[in-house]
Amino acid sequence: MIPVPAIVAIDWGTTRMRAWLLDAEGAALAEHRSDDGLTTAQKTGFEPILERCLATLRAPNGVPVIICGMAGARQGWIEAPYVDVPSSIAAILRGAVRVPNAGRDIRIVPGLARRSVETPDVIRGEETQLAGSGLRETGRHIVCMPGTHSKWVVVDSGAVETFRTWPTGELFALLSTHSILRHSIGEQQGAVSAENPVFARSCEIALAEGGDFASRLFSIRAGSLLNGLTSVDAMATLSGLMIGSEVASARRQFIHADRSATLVASGALATLYRRAFEIAGLEVRDIDADTAVRIGLFKAARQNEMLDGVPA
């Protein structure tokens, strides 16, 4: 039986766009990735980029589109207002906003807001990864979604209870390219290896010190001047200190008796965080970030009845 295209699912980030043509059971029939993120779409328009994407996927005319990410930001295509936590994941997905005056059914999943006076926080895009991360419907779960702005989310019995953001990736980029540490890291290219003992030792230090990495940063520069620290190991030290500090801080706030967490990540970043979890003595359950967002978007399409009439 030939699969019938049912929905186009798109994760529309700040700099990147990932799209899948899915059948009525959520299986991917085609995939497209590009650099046409929010930054590009603000200049050239969201709809023209979408139409080019649909043509590349060979999506049938009129196929509905479900989107998450920065396309729903205030500066995006149309704002999909934040849903306040606590909220059930199902209710979050059902809050998808329809894009008006479009030639097809296009909806954007809302982000999440924690409206604390002292520690306000927001999520946009990761809520869909969360929906596709395969959490049990009962019990308490801690989910880590690393990236430029790492998100740690507490889910209890199918509802998002709270979350926090650690801008680990952004800080790493700033420190490695725009601080004095750039002289030690230099033009070092490529990902840090999780097998590098320097990375592991730096994680151990950060975990032991409870996440206070600031006093350790200048030692990277001093190490290159006094001890022959290589650029590879300088970058591994910075990565280990920052990821270890993030895990230490989140562990202190969120992880109690269960000492376990779900890691939603891909590629080298997944390997580094998995190693940090192991060093911290935490049991980790892995799910690929691309898989999670694709599953989450399909669930959002179901919750918004966008697949009605499509034979499963």
C-alpha positions as CSV (number, residue, x, y, z in Angstrom):
1,M,0.0,0.0,0.0
2,I,1.5,3.4,-1.1
3,P,1.8,5.8,1.9
4,V,-0.3,8.9,1.6
5,P,1.2,12.3,2.7
6,A,-0.9,13.7,5.6
7,I,1.0,16.6,7.2
8,V,4.2,18.6,6.9
9,A,6.0,19.1,10.2
10,I,8.5,21.9,10.6
11,D,10.9,22.9,13.4
12,W,11.6,26.6,12.5
13,G,14.5,27.9,14.5
14,T,16.4,31.1,14.6
15,T,19.0,30.1,12.0
16,R,17.9,26.6,10.8
17,M,14.7,25.0,9.4
18,R,14.0,21.2,9.6
19,A,10.9,19.9,7.7
20,W,9.4,16.4,7.3
21,L,6.6,15.2,5.1
22,L,4.7,12.6,7.2
23,D,2.1,10.0,6.5
24,A,-1.0,9.4,8.6
25,E,0.9,7.3,11.1
26,G,3.7,9.8,11.5
27,A,6.3,8.1,9.4
28,A,8.7,10.4,7.5
29,L,8.2,10.2,3.7
30,A,10.7,13.0,2.9
31,E,13.0,15.4,4.8
32,H,14.4,18.9,4.1
33,R,16.9,21.0,6.0
34,S,18.0,24.5,5.2
35,D,19.5,27.7,6.7
36,D,16.2,29.5,6.2
37,G,15.6,30.2,9.8
38,L,13.9,33.2,11.4
39,T,16.7,35.5,10.5
40,T,16.4,34.8,6.8
41,A,12.6,34.6,6.9
42,Q,12.3,38.1,8.4
43,K,14.0,39.4,5.3
44,T,12.5,37.3,2.5
45,G,9.2,36.3,4.0
46,F,7.9,33.2,5.8
47,E,5.4,32.1,3.1
48,P,7.8,32.1,0.2
49,I,10.3,30.0,2.2
50,L,7.6,27.6,3.2
51,E,6.4,27.2,-0.4
52,R,9.9,26.4,-1.6
53,C,10.2,23.9,1.3
54,L,6.9,22.2,0.3
55,A,8.1,22.0,-3.3
56,T,11.3,20.4,-2.3
57,L,9.4,17.8,-0.2
58,R,7.0,17.3,-3.1
59,A,4.1,17.9,-0.7
60,P,0.6,17.7,-2.3
61,N,-1.4,20.8,-2.8
62,G,-3.4,21.7,0.3
63,V,-1.5,19.4,2.7
64,P,-1.7,21.0,6.2
65,V,1.4,22.3,8.0
66,I,2.2,22.2,11.7
67,I,5.1,24.3,12.9
68,C,7.0,24.8,16.2
69,G,9.8,27.2,17.1
70,M,10.7,30.8,16.3
71,A,8.1,31.2,13.5
72,G,5.7,31.6,16.5
73,A,7.8,34.3,18.3
74,R,6.7,37.9,18.6
75,Q,9.1,38.8,15.8
76,G,8.1,35.7,13.7
77,W,5.4,34.9,11.2
78,I,2.5,35.2,13.7
79,E,2.8,35.1,17.5
80,A,1.7,31.9,19.2
81,P,1.2,33.2,22.8
82,Y,3.0,31.4,25.6
83,V,1.1,28.9,27.7
84,D,1.6,29.4,31.4
85,V,3.0,26.5,33.4
86,P,1.9,24.3,35.1
87,S,0.0,22.9,32.1
88,S,-0.6,19.5,30.6
89,I,1.4,18.7,27.5
90,A,-1.8,17.9,25.6
91,A,-3.2,21.3,26.4
92,I,0.0,23.0,25.2
93,L,-0.2,21.2,21.9
94,R,-3.9,22.0,21.5
95,G,-3.0,25.7,21.7
96,A,-1.6,25.8,18.2
97,V,-2.4,29.1,16.5
98,R,-3.7,29.2,12.9
99,V,-1.8,31.5,10.4
100,P,-4.5,33.7,8.9
101,N,-5.0,34.3,5.2
102,A,-2.8,31.4,4.2
103,G,-3.6,29.2,1.2
104,R,-3.6,26.1,3.4
105,D,-4.1,25.1,7.1
106,I,-1.0,26.2,8.8
107,R,-0.7,26.2,12.6
108,I,2.1,27.1,15.0
109,V,2.6,25.4,18.4
110,P,2.8,27.9,21.4
111,G,5.8,28.2,23.7
112,L,5.8,28.0,27.5
113,A,6.1,30.7,30.1
114,R,7.1,30.6,33.8
115,R,5.8,33.9,35.1
116,S,7.9,34.2,38.2
117,V,8.8,37.8,39.3
118,E,12.3,36.8,40.4
119,T,13.1,34.1,37.8
120,P,10.9,34.5,34.7
121,D,11.6,32.1,31.9
122,V,10.3,31.0,28.5
123,I,10.5,28.1,26.1
124,R,9.8,28.1,22.4
125,G,10.3,25.0,20.3
126,E,11.5,22.6,23.1
127,E,7.9,22.1,24.2
128,T,7.4,20.0,21.1
129,Q,10.6,18.0,21.7
130,L,9.2,17.4,25.2
131,A,5.9,16.1,23.8
132,G,7.8,13.6,21.6
133,S,10.2,12.4,24.2
134,G,8.2,9.3,25.1
135,L,7.7,10.1,28.8
136,R,5.4,7.8,30.8
137,E,2.0,9.3,31.6
138,T,2.5,8.8,35.3
139,G,5.3,9.8,37.7
140,R,7.8,12.6,37.9
141,H,10.3,13.1,35.1
142,I,13.3,15.4,34.6
143,V,14.1,16.3,31.0
144,C,17.3,17.9,29.8
145,M,17.3,19.5,26.3
146,P,20.8,20.9,25.7
147,G,21.7,23.6,23.1
148,T,22.5,27.2,22.8
149,H,20.0,27.7,25.7
150,S,19.7,24.4,27.6
151,K,16.3,23.7,29.0
152,W,15.6,21.5,32.0
153,V,11.9,20.6,32.5
154,V,10.0,19.0,35.3
155,V,7.1,16.9,34.1
156,D,4.7,15.4,36.6
157,S,1.8,13.0,35.5
158,G,1.8,14.5,31.9
159,A,1.9,18.1,33.0
160,V,4.9,20.6,32.8
161,E,5.4,21.7,36.4
162,T,8.3,24.0,35.9
163,F,11.5,24.6,33.9
164,R,14.7,26.6,33.9
165,T,17.1,27.8,31.2
166,W,20.9,27.6,31.3
167,P,22.5,29.5,28.4
168,T,25.5,27.2,28.3
169,G,26.0,27.0,24.6
170,E,25.8,30.8,24.1
171,L,28.2,31.4,27.0
172,F,30.6,28.8,25.6
173,A,30.6,30.6,22.2
174,L,31.1,34.0,23.8
175,L,34.0,32.9,26.1
176,S,35.8,30.9,23.4
177,T,35.7,33.6,20.8
178,H,35.3,37.0,22.6
179,S,37.1,36.7,25.9
180,I,40.8,36.3,26.8
181,L,40.3,32.5,26.5
182,R,40.3,32.9,22.7
183,H,44.1,33.2,22.9
184,S,44.2,29.7,24.5
185,I,41.6,28.1,22.3
186,G,42.6,29.9,19.1
187,E,41.1,28.8,15.9
188,Q,40.4,25.3,17.2
189,Q,37.8,23.6,15.1
190,G,35.6,20.6,15.6
191,A,33.6,19.2,18.5
192,V,35.1,18.4,21.9
193,S,35.5,14.7,22.4
194,A,33.6,13.1,25.3
195,E,36.5,10.7,25.6
196,N,39.0,13.4,26.3
197,P,40.1,12.9,29.9
198,V,40.5,16.7,30.3
199,F,36.8,17.1,29.6
200,A,35.9,14.4,32.1
201,R,38.2,15.9,34.8
202,S,36.7,19.4,34.2
203,C,33.2,18.0,34.6
204,E,34.3,16.3,37.9
205,I,35.7,19.6,39.2
206,A,32.5,21.5,38.3
207,L,30.2,18.9,39.8
208,A,32.3,18.8,43.0
209,E,32.2,22.6,43.3
210,G,28.4,22.7,42.8
211,G,28.4,24.6,39.6
212,D,30.7,27.6,40.5
213,F,32.8,27.6,37.3
214,A,33.7,31.3,37.1
215,S,36.7,31.1,39.4
216,R,38.1,28.4,37.2
217,L,37.9,30.2,33.9
218,F,41.1,32.1,34.0
219,S,43.0,29.0,34.9
220,I,42.5,27.9,31.2
221,R,44.5,30.9,30.1
222,A,47.1,30.5,32.8
223,G,47.4,26.8,32.0
224,S,48.3,27.6,28.4
225,L,50.9,30.1,29.5
226,L,52.5,28.1,32.3
227,N,51.7,24.4,31.7
228,G,51.6,24.0,28.0
229,L,47.8,23.4,27.8
230,T,47.0,22.7,24.2
231,S,44.2,24.5,22.3
232,V,42.3,21.1,22.1
233,D,42.5,20.6,25.9
234,A,41.7,24.3,26.6
235,M,38.4,23.9,24.7
236,A,37.7,20.6,26.4
237,T,38.4,22.2,29.8
238,L,35.9,25.1,29.1
239,S,33.3,22.6,27.8
240,G,33.7,20.3,30.8
241,L,33.5,23.2,33.3
242,M,30.4,24.7,31.7
243,I,28.4,21.4,31.1
244,G,29.4,20.1,34.5
245,S,28.3,23.3,36.1
246,E,25.0,23.2,34.3
247,V,24.4,19.6,35.4
248,A,25.5,20.4,39.0
249,S,23.1,23.3,39.2
250,A,20.1,21.4,37.7
251,R,20.8,18.4,39.8
252,R,20.7,20.5,43.0
253,Q,17.4,22.1,42.0
254,F,15.5,19.3,40.3
255,I,16.9,15.8,40.8
256,H,16.2,14.2,44.1
257,A,15.7,10.5,45.1
258,D,15.2,9.1,41.6
259,R,18.7,10.3,40.3
260,S,17.6,9.9,36.7
261,A,16.8,12.1,33.8
262,T,15.8,12.0,30.1
263,L,18.3,13.5,27.7
264,V,16.8,14.9,24.4
265,A,19.8,15.7,22.2
266,S,21.6,14.8,19.0
267,G,25.2,14.4,17.7
268,A,28.3,15.5,19.7
269,L,26.3,17.4,22.2
270,A,24.3,14.3,23.2
271,T,27.6,12.4,23.7
272,L,29.1,15.2,25.9
273,Y,26.0,15.5,28.1
274,R,25.6,11.8,28.4
275,R,29.2,11.6,29.7
276,A,28.6,14.4,32.2
277,F,25.5,12.6,33.4
278,E,27.5,9.4,33.9
279,I,30.2,11.4,35.9
280,A,27.4,12.9,38.0
281,G,26.1,9.4,38.8
282,L,22.8,10.0,37.1
283,E,20.9,7.3,35.1
284,V,20.2,8.7,31.7
285,R,17.5,7.8,29.1
286,D,18.3,9.0,25.6
287,I,16.1,10.2,22.8
288,D,17.3,11.8,19.6
289,A,16.2,15.4,19.4
290,D,15.2,15.2,15.7
291,T,13.1,12.2,16.4
292,A,11.5,13.9,19.4
293,V,10.5,17.0,17.6
294,R,9.1,15.1,14.7
295,I,6.9,12.9,17.0
296,G,5.9,16.0,19.0
297,L,4.8,17.9,15.9
298,F,2.7,14.9,14.7
299,K,1.1,14.7,18.1
300,A,0.3,18.4,17.8
301,A,-1.3,17.8,14.5
302,R,-3.5,15.1,16.0
303,Q,-4.4,17.3,19.0
304,N,-5.6,20.0,16.6
305,E,-7.6,17.6,14.4
306,M,-5.5,18.4,11.4
307,L,-5.4,14.8,10.3
308,D,-9.2,14.3,10.2
309,G,-10.2,12.6,7.0
310,V,-6.8,11.2,6.2
311,P,-6.8,7.4,6.2
312,A,-4.4,6.0,8.8
